Amino acid sequence: MAKRSTDTGARLLITCPDKPGIVATVTGFLFEHGVNITHCDQHATAPEGGTFFMRVEFDTAHMDLPAQDLETVFGTRVAKRFGMDYRFSYAARPKKMVVMVSKQDHAMMELLWRWQRGELPAELTMVVSNHMKAGPAVGQFQLPFHHVPISKTTKPQAEAQLLRLLEGKADLIVLARYMQILSPELVARYPGRIINIHHSFLPAFVGAKPYHRAAERGVKLIGATAHYVTADLDAGPIIDQDVIRVSHRHGVKDLIAFGRDIERQVLARAVKWHLEDRVLIHDNKTVVFA
């Protein structure tokens, strides 16, 4: 089972109106407090007057302030001056992650394998499903498994139960082929903290059996999309996408198999980037420092 990290690494994410001096001020502030910057990325949406994004990785081994004090001083001395939205995170405090799944377990298994190997820096607190099928596989990883059945008539009660399970246990919720639509009320409790995966045919081939319909149309590309969940169905900010080529030689079973493989890879990348604080949301898009 994955263990909690004792790393002294930390990260700072910044979004603010672009103006001269931001990089110099941020890096100078960290230097003043004994921080060693190990990596820095930035992006501006326009040469002038745009929005500025910044991600800084740094080591806290010789920092001269406790983390909470550093954040407070940064807020008053730097963030206020530039109108920043900012967030600090620490490798020694991994995010709590919940995986949700229905009957198809390929995406879930990819996440559990990577987590077990230490490739996903998270505290995986539980797996939740509206079916019992995934229970035995989850048990092999010695993780809590919660069965929360749901139907049209029981959805309010099921979501109430789900919210009780998630309380204090979910910095990130991953819908690893969880085939239920979350209510706007539940989504609103976790803004920018729910990731979904699905095929990337949308807006074509909406609904059931998309690969059958894609085969009928003779598609030449199979893909997957990982995005943040919003109240608008499958319309949240996209984190990652990928495609592979197919041909007339491939039948429906081939397309489905290819689709599952690419869903696993795309979802795992998106989750890893989120856990490593590489994703910043701006309007309905993302800036990904990967």
N, C-alpha and C positions, 0 to 999 in steps of 0.2 A: 504494500500500500504506500502511496506517495506520502512523504513526510513534509512537515512545515519547514520552510526555508529559514535559515539564520543569516542569510546574505545581508550585507550592509548597503546594498544597492538601493537606489530610490529614483523616482521619476517625477517630473514636473510638466504638466500640460497647460498651455496658455492659448486663449483666444482673445483678441482685442482689435480695436481699430488700428490700422497700420500707421506708423509714424517713425521718424528716425530715432535711433537710440535705444530701441527695445532690447536688442541682443546684447549690446554693451552693458546696459543697466542690469539685466538679469544675470549675465555671467559674472559681472563685477560683484553683485550682491552675494552670489554663491561663493565666490573666491574669498570675500571678506570674512565669511563664516567657516572657513576651513574645508570647504567642499571641493572634491576633485571631480570635475566634469569629465565623463568618459565618452559621451556621444551627444550630439546636438543636431536637430533638424528644424528647419523652418520653411514656411511657405506663405506667400502673399497672393491674394486673389487679383491684384492689379498693381501696376507700377507705383501708383499714387492713389490714396484715398480708399483702398480696399480693406479687406479683413486679413489680419496677420495670425498665423498659427505657429506654435513652437512646441517642441518636445525635447526635454533635456534629461539625459540619464546622468546620474552622479553617484558618488560613493560618500557615505556618511561616517566612515570610520574615524575621521578626525574633525568632525563638525563640532563647533564650539557652543552650540545651543541644543537643547532638547528639540525633537521634531516639532512638537506643538508650538513652541516658542518661535522657531524659525518660520513657521507658516504664518503666525500672527504678525511678526515683524515684516515679512515679505508683503503681506496684505496692506499694511499701513505705509510702507516706504516705497513699494514698487507698483503693486497691483492698482492701488487707488490712483496713482499718478497717470497710469496709462489706460484706465478703464478696463481692466482685465477680468475675464472669467478664468479661473485657474484651479488646478487640482494637483495636490501632491499624493503620491502613493509610494509604498515601501515594500520591497521584496520579502521582507520578514513578516509581512501581514498579507498573505495571499487572499485574493477575493474568494468568497464563498459562492460555489456554483451548484446549481440544481439542473439536472437533465430531465427533460420530459419526453416521453415516447409513446407511440401507440403499438401497432402490430409489427411494423417494419423496423428491425433493430440494427440495420447496417450502420447508420450514422451514429447511433448510440454506442455501438461496440467500438467504433473507431475512436470516439472520445474517451471511452473507458480504458482502452489499450494505451492510448497516448498519455493519459493521466497516470496510469500505473507505472509507465516507464519514466515518469518525471518530465515529460515534454510539455505538459500544460500546467503552468504555475498557479494552481488553484487548490482550494480546500473543497473537495467534492462532497457535499453534505448528504445528498440523496438522489435517487431516481424515482420519478413519479410517472405512473402510466394509467390510462383508462382501460387497460386490458391486463390480464395476468401473464400473458405470454413471455414478457421480458424478465419476469421474476427470477427464474433459475439462472439465467445468464448474469444478472446483476449480483446474485448471491455469490458467484465465483469470485467477485471482486471485494467481498465482505463489506458491501455498502448497504445502507438502509434502502428498502424498496417499499413504496407506498402505492397501493392500488386505489385509485379514486375513479370509480365508474361514473359515467356521465351520459345523459340522454337529454332530449329536448325538454322533458318535463322536470328533470332533476338538476338541470344546469345551475340554477341559483344555489342550491344546497351543495352541489359538488364544488363550485368555485369558492364558497364559504369555507369548506373543508380545505381546499387547496391553499387559500390565503392563510389559514391557521398553520399549515405545514411550512409555508414559506417564511413566516414571520421570523426575522432574525437569522435566517438560514440562506438567504439568496441575495448576493450582490450581482449575480448574473444568472439568468434563466435561459437555457438553451432548448429550443424546440427541435429535437432530433427526430423529425418526422412524427410530430405530435399532431394528429389529424383532427384537431378541434379548434374552433375559432374562439380566442380569448375575448372576454367582454371588454368594452372600452374602459370600464371601471378598474378591472384588473390591470390592463395595460398602463393606465394612468399612474398606477402605484410604482411602476418600474420603468420610467422613461429612459430610453437609451440603454436599457439593461436586459432586454429580451432579444435574442437572436433566433431567426428562423431560417430554414433551408428548404428549397423546392427547385423543381426543374425550371429552366430559364426559357421555356417556350412562351411564357406569358408576355403580352396579353392574348396570344394565340393559344388554342387548345385548352381553354379554361374548363375545369370540371373533371369528371372521371375519365380514366383511361387515356391520358394525354399521349402516351407512347404509341398506343394503337392508332390514334388519329394522326400522329406525326408520321408513322410508317405509311399510312394511306396516302399522305401528301408527298412522300418521298423526301423527307428532310435530309439534309446533308451535314447538319451540325447537331450534336447533343450537348446540352450544357446544364449548369446549376448556378443558382443565385443564393447568396447568404445576405440577409439584410436585418436591420433592426425592425422590430414590430411596432407599428403605430395603430391608431384607431382605424385607419384606412387599410383595408385588407390587401396584403402583399404589395404595399406601396411605400414602405418605409425606406430610409436611407440604405443604399446598397454598400456592403462592406467588401465583398469579393464575388467574382464570377469566373467561370472557366468553361471551355468548350473542347470537344473532341470531334473529329470528322468521322462520318459514317457513310456507307454507300448502299447501293441497291442489293448488295450481297447480304446485308444484315437484316434479320427478321425482327419481329417485335420482342422476342426474348433477348436478343442481343442488345437492342436499344435499352431495354429495362436494366440489363446488367451493366451496360456502360453508364447509364444514368445513376445507378446506385454508387458505382465507383467514384464518379466525379462529385456526387453529393458529399460523400465521405471526406474527400480531400478539401473541397471548398469550405465546408462547415468547420473542419478542424483548423484551417488557416484563419478563418474569421474569428473563431473563439480564441485562438492563441494571440492574435493581434489585439483583441479586446483585453485579454488578461494582462498583456504586456503594455497596456495603455498606449497603443499605437494608432488609435482611431479617435478622431475628433469629428463631431457632428456639426454641420453648418447648414442651416435651412433644411432641405430634404436630401442633402448630399453628405458625403464623408470626405475627410482628408485622412489618408492612411499612410503613416510613416513606417512602411514595411521595408 
